Structures are given as C-alpha cells and as structure tokens.
Amino acid sequence: MSDSHAHESAAATEELFDKSELAGFVADDQLAGRQICKMLSVLFVYTLIAMSTAATWTYLEILRGH
C-alpha cells in the first residue's frame, strides 16, 4: 500500500510538459485568441451593415406606402 502511495506522489511532482511545449501552447492559444477576435469583429461589422440596410429599406418602404 505504501508503494502505490509513493508512486502517486512521485508522479504528481513530475512536470507533464516541458517549457518549450508550454511556450508552444501559449503561442497557439494567443494565435487562436487573435483569430477569434478578428472573426468576431468582421461578423459585428457585417451585422451593422445588414441592420442598416434593412432599416433603410424599411424606412423607404414606409415612405413609399404613404
């Protein structure tokens, strides 16, 4: 029983990833964050354009109806 406990504590203190792997994870995470930010910005601008177009069309249709 003490052998399994010693094995568990030794495994818990070992590093799962070395520093170069962690740096790679951080770089990948930052890249993904930048890409998501760009994607959300483009979708926001698209939504503004679509909303403005729909509002203008609706306003002109209302004016044309009177």
C-alpha positions, 0 to 999 in steps of 0.5 A, a space after each residue: 500500500 505504501 508503494 502505490 502511495 509513493 508512486 502517486 506522489 512521485 508522479 504528481 511532482 513530475 512536470 507533464 510538459 516541458 517549457 518549450 511545449 508550454 511556450 508552444 501552447 501559449 503561442 497557439 492559444 494567443 494565435 487562436 485568441 487573435 483569430 477569434 477576435 478578428 472573426 468576431 469583429 468582421 461578423 459585428 461589422 457585417 451585422 451593422 451593415 445588414 441592420 442598416 440596410 434593412 432599416 433603410 429599406 424599411 424606412 423607404 418602404 414606409 415612405 413609399 406606402 404613404 
